Amino acid sequence: MQAKQQVKPIKSLNVIENLGEDVKREKLITLQEHDPILAKFMKEAEQKQNTGRAEVYLKMKDEILYIYFKKFEGREIS
């Protein structure tokens, strides 16, 4: 008999209730830079050369942190 695997509970994502009506690029960069949780991900994205082979990877592009997800059939979303 195989033992059942424990499913880890999904942690909820903390988000700002309202970013405002119009979030411009500069404001997004500032919000990301001042977010202590994103700091480690931004550092990781800057240090690694992501080739897109992983299912999920981080990438800094024009000072903005992007998270890429590979979907079925190799399609990619960010």
Secondary structure, DSSP 8 states (H G I E B T S, - for coil): ----------------S---S---HHHHHHHHHT-HHHHHHHHHHHHS---S-SSEEEEEETTEEEEEEE-GGG-EE-
